[in-house]
Amino acid sequence: MKYFSTNRKSPCVGFKEAVLQGQPSDGGLYFPEIIPKLDENFWRDFTAKSKEEIAFQIIKPYVGEDIDEWNLARICAESVSFEFPLVRLSDKIWALELFHGPTLAFKDVGARFMSRCLQHFAEEIGKRIVVIVATSGDTGGAVANGFYGLDGIEVFVLYPKGKVSQVQEMQIAGLGGNINAVKVCGDFDECQRLVKTALGDEELRRDFYLTSANSINIARLLPQQFYYFFAYQQWEDSTLPTICVPSGNFGNLCAGLFAHFSGLPCKKFIAACNANDVIPIFLQTGQMIDKPAVKTLSNAMDIARPSNFARILELFNHDLDLLREKLEAVSISDEETVETMKKVFREFNYVLDPHGAVGFRALEQYIFKNPGAKGFFLETAHPIKFDSVRHILGDYDDNADFMTKFSFRNKQAFEIEPDYWLLKKLIRAKI
Ligand SMILES: *Cc1c(COP(=O)(O)O)cnc(C)c1O
């Protein structure tokens, strides 16, 4: 498989190059030359297939010969080694729970897949890999966990001091080993600026293979297709499902659309956004406006300009009418989010996290307008990750099982002012 840049000014590359580079130098995003179509063999005995088998068959054409089949099968199995239950809430709405991985959010799948691909390639290029990533919460935990203990890779996770939840900080700073937690006295943008500076530092690049595990990397994006197929395996209703995806950077939704273009049956996709409504406005008006990000309860989706949307436009050949046939986008306010969390807890005894609540609400609204529709929303993270849930719902049974999944070791983080030289000194001192 070849990947071209959505800006079309960088050369086409294979899977390995696309993963190692992350982003083409022209500032576009890598996009596969063709979307593979699933054949009868794939659909025969579909419900009896194992998760590992499905994952392998979905990803194989995207990887081509760049990873041998034995290793690819192993990487797939390690990326989906937990449950993805589709839970019925009402006669029309199901929740696809994507929080059963080690850091309790869907990003585990992409992070585990990417980390293992990188490790595989690291052995081939014979250079030490340094991964440096900025996080406002969920990404950091998933990346830290995904890379934890992998030989030849040293990871630096930068997060803003006092701006991530307790569980999130534990997931970043509680591991140690090859995972270096860097607490920055500043905000997320300052963390991101430090990462960008480091990635452009020629001196560091001479000595290591420097890369960022951000969500535009195809090795994080493509495996997110898997769980749409796992959901369809569990879908027993005769109505085609409408799939509602809480969206920030639109990577998760983009993966769902890839799955659909490959043959995954579904009626419609809904992008459920919070108050950051640039895409809902775009679908309505055709205008992409510039707006700063606003802070909401579903903070993993507080993104002003979703980077993966460029890939979605590419998928639909920039044909807005075609896109509107398949995709609706709505914006859900914090008030509606809180109301939904309370209502769903009351009526179904189900605890939604704020992101899942945005998804539930958007799907409910859609079904209200389209009474024949049924579907599922992606419950993208476990409610325990967000301190706000307890404030909203009071004490709920948080299923203590989840708490024991990640160990509460001592947190260890380097604390620095947002000054690049301090970060560089730290990196140098560690490797
Ligand atoms: C990252 C994240 C999202 C947004 O996913 P995108 O792929 O960026 O659209 C939604 N919910 C949670 C809990 C997340 O961590």
The ligand as an SDF file (V2000), in Angstrom:
LIG
                    3D

 15 15  0  0  0  0  0  0  0  0999 V2000
   -9.4500   11.4200   22.2510 C   0  0  0  0  0  0  0  0  0  0  0  0
  -10.8130   11.2650   22.8000 C   0  0  0  0  0  0  0  0  0  0  0  0
  -11.9630   11.5930   22.0520 C   0  0  0  0  0  0  0  0  0  0  0  0
  -11.8910   12.2090   20.6860 C   0  0  0  0  0  0  0  0  0  0  0  0
  -11.4540   11.3180   19.7070 O   0  0  0  0  0  0  0  0  0  0  0  0
  -10.9690   11.8750   18.2970 P   0  0  0  0  0  0  0  0  0  0  0  0
  -10.4550   10.6910   17.5690 O   0  0  0  0  0  0  0  0  0  0  0  0
   -9.8910   12.8860   18.5920 O   0  0  0  0  0  0  0  0  0  0  0  0
  -12.1420   12.5080   17.6430 O   0  0  0  0  0  0  0  0  0  0  0  0
  -13.2050   11.3520   22.6150 C   0  0  0  0  0  0  0  0  0  0  0  0
  -13.3310   10.8400   23.8500 N   0  0  0  0  0  0  0  0  0  0  0  0
  -12.2550   10.5390   24.6050 C   0  0  0  0  0  0  0  0  0  0  0  0
  -12.4690   10.0020   25.9640 C   0  0  0  0  0  0  0  0  0  0  0  0
  -10.9560   10.7200   24.1060 C   0  0  0  0  0  0  0  0  0  0  0  0
   -9.8970   10.4150   24.8660 O   0  0  0  0  0  0  0  0  0  0  0  0
  1  2  1  0
  2  3  1  0
  2 14  2  0
  3  4  1  0
  3 10  2  0
  4  5  1  0
  5  6  1  0
  6  7  2  0
  6  8  1  0
  6  9  1  0
 10 11  1  0
 11 12  2  0
 12 13  1  0
 12 14  1  0
 14 15  1  0
M  END
$$$$
